Amino acid sequence: MIGSGNSSMVHLSPCGTRVIKGINRIFSDRWTHERQAEHLRREISIYRYLPEGHPRFLRMYDAVDDGDIGVSLTLEYIPNGTLHEYLRGYTLREFINTRRLSSDKDQADKERRMRRRHDSLSLRQRALWALEAVDGVSFLHAHNIIHADLKPENMGVDTDLHVRIFDLAGSSLGDKPTLALESTRYFMPRASWEIYGVATDCFALGSSIYHMVTGFRPYDTLEDDEVEARYGRGEFPDLSGQTTEHIPKDSDTTGVSPVTGRLLFAETIQACWNGKFASAADLLEALQREVAETFDVADQEWIQQAGGF
Protein backbone atom coordinates (compact mmCIF):
# COMPACT_ATOMS: atom_id res chain seq x y z
CA MET A 1 0.00 0.00 0.00
CA ILE A 2 1.32 3.47 -0.87
CA GLY A 3 -1.68 5.54 0.23
CA SER A 4 -5.16 5.43 1.72
CA GLY A 5 -8.05 7.70 2.59
CA ASN A 6 -11.74 7.76 3.36
CA SER A 7 -12.68 6.89 -0.22
CA SER A 8 -10.00 4.47 -1.38
CA MET A 9 -6.76 2.57 -0.90
CA VAL A 10 -3.88 2.70 -3.39
CA HIS A 11 -1.49 -0.20 -4.05
CA LEU A 12 1.57 -0.32 -6.27
CA SER A 13 1.16 -2.95 -8.96
CA PRO A 14 3.82 -5.69 -9.39
CA CYS A 15 5.19 -3.98 -12.53
CA GLY A 16 6.16 -0.96 -10.46
CA THR A 17 4.89 1.61 -12.97
CA ARG A 18 1.18 1.60 -12.16
CA VAL A 19 -1.06 1.84 -9.09
CA ILE A 20 -4.40 0.21 -8.41
CA LYS A 21 -6.95 2.35 -6.58
CA GLY A 22 -9.83 0.48 -4.97
CA ILE A 23 -12.03 0.09 -1.91
CA ASN A 24 -10.34 0.80 1.41
CA ARG A 25 -10.77 -2.49 3.26
CA ILE A 26 -9.73 -0.93 6.57
CA PHE A 27 -13.36 0.15 6.82
CA SER A 28 -15.55 -2.91 7.33
CA ASP A 29 -19.13 -1.63 7.10
CA ARG A 30 -21.18 -2.03 3.95
CA TRP A 31 -22.40 1.59 3.85
CA THR A 32 -18.84 2.94 3.73
CA HIS A 33 -17.87 0.52 0.98
CA GLU A 34 -20.88 1.59 -1.09
CA ARG A 35 -19.92 5.27 -0.71
CA GLN A 36 -16.35 4.46 -1.71
CA ALA A 37 -17.60 2.60 -4.78
CA GLU A 38 -19.68 5.67 -5.72
CA HIS A 39 -16.58 7.87 -5.49
CA LEU A 40 -14.49 5.50 -7.56
CA ARG A 41 -17.18 5.31 -10.24
CA ARG A 42 -17.20 9.11 -10.38
CA GLU A 43 -13.43 9.17 -10.87
CA ILE A 44 -13.62 6.55 -13.62
CA SER A 45 -16.35 8.55 -15.36
CA ILE A 46 -14.25 11.71 -15.28
CA TYR A 47 -11.14 10.02 -16.67
CA ARG A 48 -13.22 8.54 -19.47
CA TYR A 49 -14.88 11.88 -20.15
CA LEU A 50 -11.71 14.01 -20.31
CA PRO A 51 -9.54 14.00 -23.43
CA GLU A 52 -6.53 11.74 -22.91
CA GLY A 53 -2.95 12.84 -22.68
CA HIS A 54 -3.18 16.14 -20.83
CA PRO A 55 0.18 16.67 -19.05
CA ARG A 56 -1.38 17.86 -15.76
CA PHE A 57 -3.16 14.59 -15.01
CA LEU A 58 -2.43 10.91 -14.52
CA ARG A 59 -3.17 8.39 -17.22
CA MET A 60 -5.89 5.82 -16.49
CA TYR A 61 -4.97 2.44 -17.99
CA ASP A 62 -7.91 0.31 -16.90
CA ALA A 63 -11.07 0.26 -14.78
CA VAL A 64 -13.08 -2.58 -13.23
CA ASP A 65 -16.67 -2.46 -11.97
CA ASP A 66 -18.62 -5.57 -10.96
CA GLY A 67 -21.80 -3.59 -10.33
CA ASP A 68 -21.43 -3.91 -6.58
CA ILE A 69 -18.43 -2.74 -4.51
CA GLY A 70 -15.78 -4.37 -6.69
CA VAL A 71 -14.69 -1.09 -8.28
CA SER A 72 -11.09 -0.14 -9.05
CA LEU A 73 -8.99 1.77 -11.54
CA THR A 74 -5.39 1.42 -12.64
CA LEU A 75 -3.43 4.66 -12.89
CA GLU A 76 0.02 5.86 -13.77
CA TYR A 77 2.48 5.73 -10.84
CA ILE A 78 4.58 8.77 -9.98
CA PRO A 79 7.43 7.75 -7.63
CA ASN A 80 8.07 11.22 -6.17
CA GLY A 81 4.78 11.04 -4.30
CA THR A 82 2.52 13.97 -3.57
CA LEU A 83 3.58 17.60 -3.81
CA HIS A 84 2.90 17.92 -0.07
CA GLU A 85 5.36 15.10 0.60
CA TYR A 86 7.89 16.49 -1.83
CA LEU A 87 7.77 19.94 -0.21
CA ARG A 88 8.33 18.59 3.29
CA GLY A 89 11.01 16.13 2.16
CA TYR A 90 9.59 12.78 3.23
CA THR A 91 6.73 10.47 2.29
CA LEU A 92 3.89 9.30 4.50
CA ARG A 93 5.48 5.87 4.75
CA GLU A 94 8.82 7.40 5.78
CA PHE A 95 7.04 9.53 8.39
CA ILE A 96 5.23 6.53 9.85
CA ASN A 97 8.41 4.46 9.94
CA THR A 98 10.38 7.30 11.53
CA ARG A 99 7.69 7.95 14.12
CA ARG A 100 7.54 4.25 14.89
CA LEU A 101 11.29 4.08 15.48
CA SER A 102 11.44 7.58 17.01
CA SER A 103 15.13 7.49 17.87
CA ASP A 104 17.22 10.65 17.94
CA LYS A 105 19.16 9.38 14.92
CA ASP A 106 15.98 8.78 12.90
CA GLN A 107 14.56 12.19 13.78
CA ALA A 108 17.84 13.91 12.93
CA ASP A 109 17.94 12.15 9.55
CA LYS A 110 14.39 13.32 8.80
CA GLU A 111 15.34 16.90 9.68
CA ARG A 112 18.36 16.75 7.38
CA ARG A 113 16.26 15.49 4.48
CA MET A 114 13.66 18.20 5.05
CA ARG A 115 16.37 20.86 5.06
CA ARG A 116 18.00 19.59 1.87
CA ARG A 117 14.65 19.46 0.06
CA HIS A 118 13.63 22.97 1.05
CA ASP A 119 17.04 24.42 0.26
CA SER A 120 17.05 22.82 -3.18
CA LEU A 121 13.77 24.32 -4.38
CA SER A 122 14.33 27.36 -6.55
CA LEU A 123 11.78 30.15 -6.76
CA ARG A 124 11.27 29.43 -10.46
CA GLN A 125 10.47 25.77 -9.67
CA ARG A 126 7.81 26.84 -7.20
CA ALA A 127 6.44 29.29 -9.78
CA LEU A 128 6.29 26.50 -12.36
CA TRP A 129 4.31 24.28 -10.01
CA ALA A 130 1.80 27.04 -9.32
CA LEU A 131 1.29 27.67 -13.04
CA GLU A 132 0.96 23.95 -13.81
CA ALA A 133 -1.60 23.39 -11.04
CA VAL A 134 -3.75 26.32 -12.16
CA ASP A 135 -3.40 25.27 -15.80
CA GLY A 136 -4.73 21.82 -14.89
CA VAL A 137 -7.69 23.21 -12.96
CA SER A 138 -8.46 25.58 -15.81
CA PHE A 139 -8.66 22.51 -18.06
CA LEU A 140 -11.11 20.85 -15.64
CA HIS A 141 -13.29 23.95 -15.49
CA ALA A 142 -13.33 24.18 -19.28
CA HIS A 143 -14.90 20.71 -19.23
CA ASN A 144 -17.48 21.68 -16.57
CA ILE A 145 -15.70 19.84 -13.74
CA ILE A 146 -15.10 21.28 -10.26
CA HIS A 147 -12.37 19.41 -8.42
CA ALA A 148 -13.66 20.23 -4.90
CA ASP A 149 -10.62 18.98 -2.97
CA LEU A 150 -7.60 20.85 -4.29
CA LYS A 151 -4.45 20.82 -2.15
CA PRO A 152 -0.82 19.68 -2.58
CA GLU A 153 -1.79 16.32 -1.06
CA ASN A 154 -3.91 15.76 -4.18
CA MET A 155 -1.17 16.82 -6.55
CA GLY A 156 1.79 14.65 -7.49
CA VAL A 157 5.34 15.35 -8.62
CA ASP A 158 6.41 13.25 -11.59
CA THR A 159 9.95 12.15 -12.46
CA ASP A 160 10.58 15.41 -14.36
CA LEU A 161 9.33 17.47 -11.39
CA HIS A 162 6.06 18.51 -13.00
CA VAL A 163 2.77 18.76 -11.10
CA ARG A 164 0.01 16.24 -11.78
CA ILE A 165 -3.46 16.72 -10.33
CA PHE A 166 -5.27 13.62 -9.12
CA ASP A 167 -8.01 12.32 -6.78
CA LEU A 168 -10.98 13.23 -8.96
CA ALA A 169 -13.26 10.89 -6.99
CA GLY A 170 -15.16 13.71 -5.31
CA SER A 171 -15.32 16.08 -8.26
CA SER A 172 -18.49 17.28 -9.94
CA LEU A 173 -19.18 16.21 -13.50
CA GLY A 174 -21.72 18.16 -15.50
CA ASP A 175 -24.95 18.14 -13.48
CA LYS A 176 -23.61 15.54 -11.05
CA PRO A 177 -22.75 17.35 -7.79
CA THR A 178 -19.47 17.11 -5.92
CA LEU A 179 -18.93 14.19 -3.54
CA ALA A 180 -16.05 15.79 -1.63
CA LEU A 181 -15.15 18.81 0.44
CA GLU A 182 -11.92 20.78 0.69
CA SER A 183 -9.71 20.41 3.77
CA THR A 184 -9.90 23.23 6.33
CA ARG A 185 -6.95 25.31 5.05
CA TYR A 186 -8.20 25.10 1.46
CA PHE A 187 -11.91 25.61 2.22
CA MET A 188 -13.59 28.86 1.22
CA PRO A 189 -15.93 30.00 4.03
CA ARG A 190 -19.54 29.66 2.88
CA ALA A 191 -23.02 28.95 4.17
CA SER A 192 -23.12 25.33 3.05
CA TRP A 193 -20.64 22.75 1.78
CA GLU A 194 -23.14 22.10 -1.01
CA ILE A 195 -22.15 25.49 -2.48
CA TYR A 196 -19.25 24.98 -4.85
CA GLY A 197 -17.90 26.33 -8.11
CA VAL A 198 -15.04 28.17 -9.75
CA ALA A 199 -14.59 30.48 -6.73
CA THR A 200 -14.22 27.59 -4.25
CA ASP A 201 -11.65 25.84 -6.45
CA CYS A 202 -9.77 29.13 -6.90
CA PHE A 203 -9.75 29.69 -3.14
CA ALA A 204 -8.22 26.24 -2.69
CA LEU A 205 -5.68 27.08 -5.38
CA GLY A 206 -4.74 30.24 -3.50
CA SER A 207 -3.98 28.21 -0.38
CA SER A 208 -2.18 25.61 -2.50
CA ILE A 209 0.02 28.28 -4.11
CA TYR A 210 0.83 29.64 -0.64
CA HIS A 211 1.82 26.08 0.32
CA MET A 212 4.02 25.73 -2.78
CA VAL A 213 5.71 29.08 -2.26
CA THR A 214 6.41 28.78 1.47
CA GLY A 215 6.67 24.99 1.84
CA PHE A 216 4.02 25.09 4.60
CA ARG A 217 0.25 24.87 4.72
CA PRO A 218 -1.60 28.10 5.58
CA TYR A 219 -1.59 28.54 9.37
CA ASP A 220 0.34 25.28 9.55
CA THR A 221 0.89 25.39 13.31
CA LEU A 222 -2.72 26.17 14.29
CA GLU A 223 -5.53 23.74 15.07
CA ASP A 224 -8.22 23.32 12.41
CA ASP A 225 -10.90 25.02 14.56
CA GLU A 226 -8.76 28.15 14.91
CA VAL A 227 -8.01 28.21 11.17
CA GLU A 228 -11.72 27.91 10.40
CA ALA A 229 -12.51 30.77 12.80
CA ARG A 230 -9.88 33.05 11.28
CA TYR A 231 -11.01 32.29 7.74
CA GLY A 232 -14.57 33.05 8.78
CA ARG A 233 -13.41 36.49 9.95
CA GLY A 234 -11.55 37.04 6.69
CA GLU A 235 -8.17 36.75 8.44
CA PHE A 236 -5.69 34.97 6.19
CA PRO A 237 -1.97 34.24 6.59
CA ASP A 238 0.58 37.04 6.32
CA LEU A 239 1.80 37.57 2.75
CA SER A 240 4.27 40.36 3.53
CA GLY A 241 7.32 38.12 3.33
CA GLN A 242 8.20 39.14 6.89
CA THR A 243 6.15 36.50 8.69
CA THR A 244 7.56 34.84 11.79
CA GLU A 245 5.23 31.86 11.38
CA HIS A 246 7.89 29.90 9.50
CA ILE A 247 11.49 30.34 10.60
CA PRO A 248 13.84 29.52 7.70
CA LYS A 249 16.58 26.96 8.20
CA ASP A 250 19.98 28.37 7.20
CA SER A 251 19.69 29.32 3.51
CA ASP A 252 16.11 28.09 3.21
CA THR A 253 13.74 30.52 1.53
CA THR A 254 10.12 31.19 2.37
CA GLY A 255 9.48 32.13 -1.25
CA VAL A 256 9.95 35.89 -1.07
CA SER A 257 9.86 37.78 -4.37
CA PRO A 258 13.12 39.65 -5.03
CA VAL A 259 11.11 42.41 -6.70
CA THR A 260 8.34 43.17 -4.20
CA GLY A 261 9.79 41.77 -0.98
CA ARG A 262 6.45 40.05 -0.41
CA LEU A 263 5.74 36.36 -0.92
CA LEU A 264 5.84 35.30 -4.55
CA PHE A 265 2.31 35.59 -6.02
CA ALA A 266 1.09 37.43 -2.89
CA GLU A 267 -1.38 39.60 -4.80
CA THR A 268 -2.78 36.61 -6.68
CA ILE A 269 -3.09 34.48 -3.53
CA GLN A 270 -4.98 37.31 -1.79
CA ALA A 271 -7.32 37.64 -4.77
CA CYS A 272 -8.05 33.89 -4.57
CA TRP A 273 -8.88 34.17 -0.87
CA ASN A 274 -11.11 37.17 -1.56
CA GLY A 275 -12.99 35.42 -4.39
CA LYS A 276 -11.90 37.90 -7.05
CA PHE A 277 -11.35 35.52 -9.98
CA ALA A 278 -14.18 34.76 -12.39
CA SER A 279 -12.29 31.79 -13.81
CA ALA A 280 -9.17 29.71 -13.32
CA ALA A 281 -8.05 31.04 -16.70
CA ASP A 282 -8.06 34.56 -15.21
CA LEU A 283 -6.05 33.24 -12.27
CA LEU A 284 -3.53 31.73 -14.67
CA GLU A 285 -3.17 35.07 -16.47
CA ALA A 286 -2.51 36.80 -13.14
CA LEU A 287 0.25 34.32 -12.30
CA GLN A 288 1.82 34.75 -15.71
CA ARG A 289 1.85 38.54 -15.31
CA GLU A 290 3.64 38.24 -11.98
CA VAL A 291 6.15 35.81 -13.48
CA ALA A 292 6.93 38.40 -16.15
CA GLU A 293 7.39 41.07 -13.47
CA THR A 294 9.50 38.92 -11.14
CA PHE A 295 11.84 36.72 -13.15
CA ASP A 296 14.58 37.55 -15.63
CA VAL A 297 14.36 36.50 -19.27
CA ALA A 298 16.28 33.24 -18.77
CA ASP A 299 14.00 32.09 -15.94
CA GLN A 300 10.90 33.12 -17.87
CA GLU A 301 12.02 31.07 -20.86
CA TRP A 302 12.78 28.09 -18.59
CA ILE A 303 9.31 28.27 -16.99
CA GLN A 304 7.59 28.61 -20.35
CA GLN A 305 9.48 25.73 -21.94
CA ALA A 306 9.30 23.45 -18.90
CA GLY A 307 5.56 23.94 -18.49
CA GLY A 308 4.75 23.96 -22.18
CA PHE A 309 2.92 27.28 -21.92
C-alpha positions as CSV (number, residue, x, y, z in Angstrom):
1,M,0.0,0.0,0.0
2,I,1.3,3.5,-0.9
3,G,-1.7,5.5,0.2
4,S,-5.2,5.4,1.7
5,G,-8.0,7.7,2.6
6,N,-11.7,7.8,3.4
7,S,-12.7,6.9,-0.2
8,S,-10.0,4.5,-1.4
9,M,-6.8,2.6,-0.9
10,V,-3.9,2.7,-3.4
11,H,-1.5,-0.2,-4.0
12,L,1.6,-0.3,-6.3
13,S,1.2,-3.0,-9.0
14,P,3.8,-5.7,-9.4
15,C,5.2,-4.0,-12.5
16,G,6.2,-1.0,-10.5
17,T,4.9,1.6,-13.0
18,R,1.2,1.6,-12.2
19,V,-1.1,1.8,-9.1
20,I,-4.4,0.2,-8.4
21,K,-6.9,2.4,-6.6
22,G,-9.8,0.5,-5.0
23,I,-12.0,0.1,-1.9
24,N,-10.3,0.8,1.4
25,R,-10.8,-2.5,3.3
26,I,-9.7,-0.9,6.6
27,F,-13.4,0.2,6.8
28,S,-15.6,-2.9,7.3
29,D,-19.1,-1.6,7.1
30,R,-21.2,-2.0,4.0
31,W,-22.4,1.6,3.9
32,T,-18.8,2.9,3.7
33,H,-17.9,0.5,1.0
34,E,-20.9,1.6,-1.1
35,R,-19.9,5.3,-0.7
36,Q,-16.4,4.5,-1.7
37,A,-17.6,2.6,-4.8
38,E,-19.7,5.7,-5.7
39,H,-16.6,7.9,-5.5
40,L,-14.5,5.5,-7.6
41,R,-17.2,5.3,-10.2
42,R,-17.2,9.1,-10.4
43,E,-13.4,9.2,-10.9
44,I,-13.6,6.6,-13.6
45,S,-16.3,8.5,-15.4
46,I,-14.2,11.7,-15.3
47,Y,-11.1,10.0,-16.7
48,R,-13.2,8.5,-19.5
49,Y,-14.9,11.9,-20.2
50,L,-11.7,14.0,-20.3
51,P,-9.5,14.0,-23.4
52,E,-6.5,11.7,-22.9
53,G,-2.9,12.8,-22.7
54,H,-3.2,16.1,-20.8
55,P,0.2,16.7,-19.0
56,R,-1.4,17.9,-15.8
57,F,-3.2,14.6,-15.0
58,L,-2.4,10.9,-14.5
59,R,-3.2,8.4,-17.2
60,M,-5.9,5.8,-16.5
61,Y,-5.0,2.4,-18.0
62,D,-7.9,0.3,-16.9
63,A,-11.1,0.3,-14.8
64,V,-13.1,-2.6,-13.2
65,D,-16.7,-2.5,-12.0
66,D,-18.6,-5.6,-11.0
67,G,-21.8,-3.6,-10.3
68,D,-21.4,-3.9,-6.6
69,I,-18.4,-2.7,-4.5
70,G,-15.8,-4.4,-6.7
71,V,-14.7,-1.1,-8.3
72,S,-11.1,-0.1,-9.1
73,L,-9.0,1.8,-11.5
74,T,-5.4,1.4,-12.6
75,L,-3.4,4.7,-12.9
76,E,0.0,5.9,-13.8
77,Y,2.5,5.7,-10.8
78,I,4.6,8.8,-10.0
79,P,7.4,7.7,-7.6
80,N,8.1,11.2,-6.2
81,G,4.8,11.0,-4.3
82,T,2.5,14.0,-3.6
83,L,3.6,17.6,-3.8
84,H,2.9,17.9,-0.1
85,E,5.4,15.1,0.6
86,Y,7.9,16.5,-1.8
87,L,7.8,19.9,-0.2
88,R,8.3,18.6,3.3
89,G,11.0,16.1,2.2
90,Y,9.6,12.8,3.2
91,T,6.7,10.5,2.3
92,L,3.9,9.3,4.5
93,R,5.5,5.9,4.7
94,E,8.8,7.4,5.8
95,F,7.0,9.5,8.4
96,I,5.2,6.5,9.9
97,N,8.4,4.5,9.9
98,T,10.4,7.3,11.5
99,R,7.7,7.9,14.1
100,R,7.5,4.3,14.9
101,L,11.3,4.1,15.5
102,S,11.4,7.6,17.0
103,S,15.1,7.5,17.9
104,D,17.2,10.6,17.9
105,K,19.2,9.4,14.9
106,D,16.0,8.8,12.9
107,Q,14.6,12.2,13.8
108,A,17.8,13.9,12.9
109,D,17.9,12.1,9.5
110,K,14.4,13.3,8.8
111,E,15.3,16.9,9.7
112,R,18.4,16.8,7.4
113,R,16.3,15.5,4.5
114,M,13.7,18.2,5.1
115,R,16.4,20.9,5.1
116,R,18.0,19.6,1.9
117,R,14.7,19.5,0.1
118,H,13.6,23.0,1.0
119,D,17.0,24.4,0.3
120,S,17.0,22.8,-3.2
121,L,13.8,24.3,-4.4
122,S,14.3,27.4,-6.5
123,L,11.8,30.1,-6.8
124,R,11.3,29.4,-10.5
125,Q,10.5,25.8,-9.7
126,R,7.8,26.8,-7.2
127,A,6.4,29.3,-9.8
128,L,6.3,26.5,-12.4
129,W,4.3,24.3,-10.0
130,A,1.8,27.0,-9.3
131,L,1.3,27.7,-13.0
132,E,1.0,23.9,-13.8
133,A,-1.6,23.4,-11.0
134,V,-3.8,26.3,-12.2
135,D,-3.4,25.3,-15.8
136,G,-4.7,21.8,-14.9
137,V,-7.7,23.2,-13.0
138,S,-8.5,25.6,-15.8
139,F,-8.7,22.5,-18.1
140,L,-11.1,20.8,-15.6
141,H,-13.3,24.0,-15.5
142,A,-13.3,24.2,-19.3
143,H,-14.9,20.7,-19.2
144,N,-17.5,21.7,-16.6
145,I,-15.7,19.8,-13.7
146,I,-15.1,21.3,-10.3
147,H,-12.4,19.4,-8.4
148,A,-13.7,20.2,-4.9
149,D,-10.6,19.0,-3.0
150,L,-7.6,20.8,-4.3
151,K,-4.4,20.8,-2.1
152,P,-0.8,19.7,-2.6
153,E,-1.8,16.3,-1.1
154,N,-3.9,15.8,-4.2
155,M,-1.2,16.8,-6.6
156,G,1.8,14.7,-7.5
157,V,5.3,15.4,-8.6
158,D,6.4,13.2,-11.6
159,T,9.9,12.1,-12.5
160,D,10.6,15.4,-14.4
161,L,9.3,17.5,-11.4
162,H,6.1,18.5,-13.0
163,V,2.8,18.8,-11.1
164,R,0.0,16.2,-11.8
165,I,-3.5,16.7,-10.3
166,F,-5.3,13.6,-9.1
167,D,-8.0,12.3,-6.8
168,L,-11.0,13.2,-9.0
169,A,-13.3,10.9,-7.0
170,G,-15.2,13.7,-5.3
171,S,-15.3,16.1,-8.3
172,S,-18.5,17.3,-9.9
173,L,-19.2,16.2,-13.5
174,G,-21.7,18.2,-15.5
175,D,-25.0,18.1,-13.5
176,K,-23.6,15.5,-11.0
177,P,-22.8,17.3,-7.8
178,T,-19.5,17.1,-5.9
179,L,-18.9,14.2,-3.5
180,A,-16.1,15.8,-1.6
181,L,-15.2,18.8,0.4
182,E,-11.9,20.8,0.7
183,S,-9.7,20.4,3.8
184,T,-9.9,23.2,6.3
185,R,-6.9,25.3,5.1
186,Y,-8.2,25.1,1.5
187,F,-11.9,25.6,2.2
188,M,-13.6,28.9,1.2
189,P,-15.9,30.0,4.0
190,R,-19.5,29.7,2.9
191,A,-23.0,28.9,4.2
192,S,-23.1,25.3,3.1
193,W,-20.6,22.8,1.8
194,E,-23.1,22.1,-1.0
195,I,-22.1,25.5,-2.5
196,Y,-19.3,25.0,-4.9
197,G,-17.9,26.3,-8.1
198,V,-15.0,28.2,-9.7
199,A,-14.6,30.5,-6.7
200,T,-14.2,27.6,-4.2
201,D,-11.7,25.8,-6.5
202,C,-9.8,29.1,-6.9
203,F,-9.7,29.7,-3.1
204,A,-8.2,26.2,-2.7
205,L,-5.7,27.1,-5.4
206,G,-4.7,30.2,-3.5
207,S,-4.0,28.2,-0.4
208,S,-2.2,25.6,-2.5
209,I,0.0,28.3,-4.1
210,Y,0.8,29.6,-0.6
211,H,1.8,26.1,0.3
212,M,4.0,25.7,-2.8
213,V,5.7,29.1,-2.3
214,T,6.4,28.8,1.5
215,G,6.7,25.0,1.8
216,F,4.0,25.1,4.6
217,R,0.2,24.9,4.7
218,P,-1.6,28.1,5.6
219,Y,-1.6,28.5,9.4
220,D,0.3,25.3,9.6
221,T,0.9,25.4,13.3
222,L,-2.7,26.2,14.3
223,E,-5.5,23.7,15.1
224,D,-8.2,23.3,12.4
225,D,-10.9,25.0,14.6
226,E,-8.8,28.2,14.9
227,V,-8.0,28.2,11.2
228,E,-11.7,27.9,10.4
229,A,-12.5,30.8,12.8
230,R,-9.9,33.0,11.3
231,Y,-11.0,32.3,7.7
232,G,-14.6,33.1,8.8
233,R,-13.4,36.5,9.9
234,G,-11.6,37.0,6.7
235,E,-8.2,36.7,8.4
236,F,-5.7,35.0,6.2
237,P,-2.0,34.2,6.6
238,D,0.6,37.0,6.3
239,L,1.8,37.6,2.8
240,S,4.3,40.4,3.5
241,G,7.3,38.1,3.3
242,Q,8.2,39.1,6.9
243,T,6.2,36.5,8.7
244,T,7.6,34.8,11.8
245,E,5.2,31.9,11.4
246,H,7.9,29.9,9.5
247,I,11.5,30.3,10.6
248,P,13.8,29.5,7.7
249,K,16.6,27.0,8.2
250,D,20.0,28.4,7.2
251,S,19.7,29.3,3.5
252,D,16.1,28.1,3.2
253,T,13.7,30.5,1.5
254,T,10.1,31.2,2.4
255,G,9.5,32.1,-1.2
256,V,10.0,35.9,-1.1
257,S,9.9,37.8,-4.4
258,P,13.1,39.6,-5.0
259,V,11.1,42.4,-6.7
260,T,8.3,43.2,-4.2
261,G,9.8,41.8,-1.0
262,R,6.4,40.0,-0.4
263,L,5.7,36.4,-0.9
264,L,5.8,35.3,-4.6
265,F,2.3,35.6,-6.0
266,A,1.1,37.4,-2.9
267,E,-1.4,39.6,-4.8
268,T,-2.8,36.6,-6.7
269,I,-3.1,34.5,-3.5
270,Q,-5.0,37.3,-1.8
271,A,-7.3,37.6,-4.8
272,C,-8.0,33.9,-4.6
273,W,-8.9,34.2,-0.9
274,N,-11.1,37.2,-1.6
275,G,-13.0,35.4,-4.4
276,K,-11.9,37.9,-7.1
277,F,-11.3,35.5,-10.0
278,A,-14.2,34.8,-12.4
279,S,-12.3,31.8,-13.8
280,A,-9.2,29.7,-13.3
281,A,-8.1,31.0,-16.7
282,D,-8.1,34.6,-15.2
283,L,-6.1,33.2,-12.3
284,L,-3.5,31.7,-14.7
285,E,-3.2,35.1,-16.5
286,A,-2.5,36.8,-13.1
287,L,0.2,34.3,-12.3
288,Q,1.8,34.8,-15.7
289,R,1.8,38.5,-15.3
290,E,3.6,38.2,-12.0
291,V,6.2,35.8,-13.5
292,A,6.9,38.4,-16.2
293,E,7.4,41.1,-13.5
294,T,9.5,38.9,-11.1
295,F,11.8,36.7,-13.2
296,D,14.6,37.5,-15.6
297,V,14.4,36.5,-19.3
298,A,16.3,33.2,-18.8
299,D,14.0,32.1,-15.9
300,Q,10.9,33.1,-17.9
301,E,12.0,31.1,-20.9
302,W,12.8,28.1,-18.6
303,I,9.3,28.3,-17.0
304,Q,7.6,28.6,-20.4
305,Q,9.5,25.7,-21.9
306,A,9.3,23.4,-18.9
307,G,5.6,23.9,-18.5
308,G,4.8,24.0,-22.2
309,F,2.9,27.3,-21.9
